[in-house]
Amino acid sequence: MNVKVRMPKFGKKIQSKKYWVKELLMTILATSISIVLTFGTAYLIEQHQKKKSQHRMALMIIHDIDETIQRMEKVDSIIKAFGDLQLTIFEGKYDSPIELANIELTSMDPDEVKFAETTERIFTTNVDTWSTIGRVDFIDNVSGCYIIRAEYQEEVIDALHKRISPNEKIDFLPLDDLLQIDVDYYMTCSAVIINRLKTANELNKRIMGISDKELEKFNAKMEMVGIDQEDLDSLYEVIDDEHSRNMFKRIEAMDKYYSKKAASNKKGHKRKKNRK
């Protein structure tokens, strides 16, 4: 960083002590102004970049929670469809062969809906991200949002999945077992948790001063082009860019690896079963 320093004019013939003092004071004043302007401008730029990074990071996190809510609502729709089909069967209005009813009910397993975890992993494991955000109330509330998501996964998705498919060795439960599932309980539990998360994310917006209009614009951008590198970098603002990109690729590669491995293990298990 270059700082301009005014040198006193010693080349001139100094007429008096007063002239020399004046030149020295002018030099000190000019140098001080230059230092203030240089470092002050740098500080303002740094603060602007930090605020911009903080804002983009908040948008990314709030967007991720909105995506979570949409997936929860998809699960909610599946549960309602399950209940509607139960009622149709109970009322004797099922217009397909009754032998297919348990197959159709089993297909309405909410376990097919998965939550994206990349943003949550970055938020929960990278302490530097917290320091960049710089708002303890926002960090605390977002942590609560991800706890609510885990609660929904466990108490709604996983719990209902275990009722619909309690044993992988059995392809389909008998129809009577599926009709005995208390779907009203899961519908109520789902609605309550979704409303809690919606309320919590509204608080996130207020804390960070993000309007619905701004978030809609950001969401539209995500739907059109996905998450661009600038958005990803905002989550890793204090980490080296190359390391950030590699970390993101590693998370994606790890997810794909374990998904393929799980699928392969499942196929191997089926082959062993067929041989027996």
N, C-alpha and C positions, 0 to 999 in steps of 0.2 A: 504494500500500500504506500503510494507516494504522498508525502507531505511537503508542501512548498514552504520553504523557510526564507524569510526576507533577511538579507544580509545588510548590516549597516554600511553606509557609504564612507568607509575609512579612506577611500582613495582621494576624497576631497580634502582640502585644507580646512581643518577644524578651526573656526574662528574663536570659539569659546567653549568653556566647560558646559554651558547651558545647551549649546548646539549638540554636543556629544551625547548628553543625557537624553535629549529629545530623539535623536537617531536610535539610540538603544531601546527606548520605550516603544518607538514605532515598530522596531523589529520584533520585540517581544509580543506586541499586540497583534501584528500581522501573522506571526507564527502561531499564536494561540487561536486566532480565528480560523486559520487553515486547518489546524488539528481538530478543532471542534466540528468544522464542516465535514472534514474527511471521515472521522470516526462516527460523527452523528448521522451522516448519510448512510454509512455502512450499517449502523445499528437499525435505522429505520427500514432499510432493505431487508435485513435479517428478520426483523419483527413481522414485516409484511409477508415474507416467504413462510415463516412459521405459522402465521395466522391462516394463510392459504392452505398450507399442508394440513393443519388442524381441521379446517372446514371440510376439505375433501375426504379426510379420514373419517370424520363424523358421518358424512353422506354415505360413504361405503358401508359403514357399520349399520346405519339406520336402514339402508337399502337391503342389506342382508337379512335384517329382522323382518322387514316387510315381505321379503321372499319367503321367509319361514312362515309368516302368517298365512300367505297364499297357499302354501303346501298343507298347513293345518286345515284350512278351509276345504281343500281337496279331500283330505281324510274325512272331514266332517260330512262332505257330500256322499262319500262311499258308505259311511255308517248309516246315513239317512236312507240311502238306496237299499241297504241290507234290511233295515227295519221295514221299509215299504214292501219289500219282497216277502218278508215274513208275514206281514199283514195280508198280502195278496193270497198267500198259501193258506193262512188261517181262514180266510173268507171263502176259500174254494174257487177263487177267480184265476188261479194259475192256468194259463192257456197252453202250456207246453206239457209234454209227458211228465208226470210227477217224478219219474225216475231221474229226471235231469235237474230237479229242484235243488238237491244238495250240491250238485256240481256248480250251479249258478251262484248259490250262496257262498260257496267256498272261493269262487273267483273274486268275491268282494272282500278281499283281505287287504287291510290298510297298510300292511307291511311293504307293499310295492312302492309306497311313497317314501322317498329318502330326502333328508335335509343336507344341503351343501355345508360343509364344515371348514372350508379353507379360511374364510374370514374369521371365524370363531377361533381357530387354532392360532392364527397370527395374533389376534387380540389377547388371548389368554396366556400365550407362551412368551410373547415379546414385551418385556418390561419397558423397553425403549419406546414402544408405541404409546404406552401410558404417559410417559414423560412428554412426548410430543403433543398429545391431546391436552394435557395440563389441567383437566377438570376432574377433580375427584368425584363430584356428584354424578357426572356423566359416566365415568368409568364404573362406579358402583352400580348405577342403574343398568348399564349394559350387561354387567356380570349377572345381575338378577334376571335379565331377559334370557340369557343363555341357560340359566338354571331352570327357568320356566319351560324352555324348549326341551330340556332333558326330562323334565317331569311329564310333559306331553308324550314324549317318545315312550317312556316307561309305563305310564298309567293308562294311556289310550291305545297307541299303536301296538306296542309289545303285548300288552295285556289282552287285547282283542285277538291279536294274531295267535296267541297261545290257546285261546278258546276255539278259534276256527280250525287251526292246524296244530293240535297239541302234540302230535307224534308224526314225525316225517315218514315213518314206515307205513303209515296209513294215508293213502291218497286222498280219500274223502270221508268225512264223518257221516254217520247215518243222519238222515234228514231230521229225525226227532231231536238229536243232540244239538243240531244247529238252530232249531226252532226254540230250544230252551235257553239260548243265550239272551240275557237281559240287555238288549240293545239300547233301551231307554237310559240305562245307567251310563253307558259310554257316550251317548249323545249329550247328556247333561254335563258330564265331566269335560267333554271336548269343548262345549260352548263356554263353560266357565273359564277354562284355561286360555282359550283364544281371546276372550275379552280382557283377561288380565294382561296378556302380552300386548294387545292393542293399546291399552291404557299406558303401559310402561313405555312403549315406543313413542307415544304422543309426548310423554315427559322428556324423552331423549331429544325430540325436536325442539321443545321449548328451551331446554337447557342450552343447546348449541345455537339457538336462534335460526333454525331452518324452517322455512315456510313450506306448506303443502305444494305450492306452485313450483318452488325450486326443486323439491324432491320428485315431483311428477316429471319435470324436465330431465332430471338425472336418471330416473327410472326408464324413461323413453329412450334415452341414449344407450342405456345398458341393454335394452331389448333389441335395439337396432344393430349395435356394433359389439356388444359384450363389454367386458372389463378391459380397458386399454392399459398400456404399460404405465401411463402417467398415474392412473388410479391405483394400480398395484404399488407403484413406487411410493405413493402417499402413505401407504400402510407401513412402509419400511423406511421412513424419511431419514432416520439417523443411522441406517445401515448402508454399507457399500452397495451400489446399484447392481453390480454383477452378482454379489452374494445373494441379494434379494431375488433376482431372477432365478438363480439356481435353486434357491430354497423353494420357490413356488413350483418349479418344474419337478423337484424332488417329491413334494407333497402329492402332485398329480400322478407322478409315476408310481408312487407307493400305493395310492388308492387303486390304480389299475392293476398293479401286481397282485395285491391281496384279493381283489375281485376275481381275477382270473384263477388264482390259486384256490379260492373257495369253490368256484364253479368246477374246476378240475377235480377237487376232492369229492364233490358231490357226485360227479359222473363216475369216479372210481368206486364210490360206495354203492352206486346202483349196479355197476358191473358185477361186483362181488356178490350182491344180493341175487342177481339173475343166475350166476353160476351155482349158487346154493339151491 
